[in-house]
Every structure is written in structure tokens, then in C-alpha cells.
């Protein structure tokens, strides 16, 4: 069993930055599970479907939604069981609840709210 807890959301103005964190914890094997799996960030804006924003494989390969390429960077720290999402040049359309998910497994965090004002 793995628990994922996000943090780092908030209210910012357009053009500013935020860094989201997601820490994995749980069983004694959670660190093994974390290191062996891809990690993803998803987001859901009001009235819209949840969408994949960025992913990082166990080996460190990254992928991004077209809407965030060049502005967002995903990274992971396998010592701290943490995945990050650095979000730069934020836009009002980035406003959403951001969720952390373990790739290939149904482990989700509860989300952190990001609000970008114009």
C-alpha cells in the first residue's frame, strides 16, 4: 500500500511560478515500489475532465502535455520518495486541482489546488 500526498499549490499571478511536491509513503516496501514505477501529475479544472500533465519513468525519461511543454518540468528524488512539478510562466488556464499518481497503479493523491489569476 502506498499513500501519495501533494503539497505546494496556491494562488499566484500569471507569469509566476510554483513547485509542487508529492511524497510517497506507506508500507515498508513503498520506497521499492516508488523507485520501480513511473510517476505522473494530472490536473482537473472545473467542469473539465482530468488530464495527464507530465510523467516521468523509473529511469527518468520525461513526457509532457503539449499545453505545458517548455513551462513545466517534472523530476523525482528516489532517496526522498518524492516527485516534483516545477511550473513556470503560469497561465490562468493552468488553474486546476493537481493530482499525483503512480504510473500503472491506482494510487492517487488527494490533490492540491493551483489558482492562477490574470
Secondary structure by P-SEA (a helix, b strand, c coil): cbbbbbcbbbbbcccbbbbbbbbbbcccaaaaaaaabbbbbbbbcccccccccccccccbbbbbcccccccbbbbbbccccbbbbbbcccccccccbbbbbcccccccccbbbbbbcc
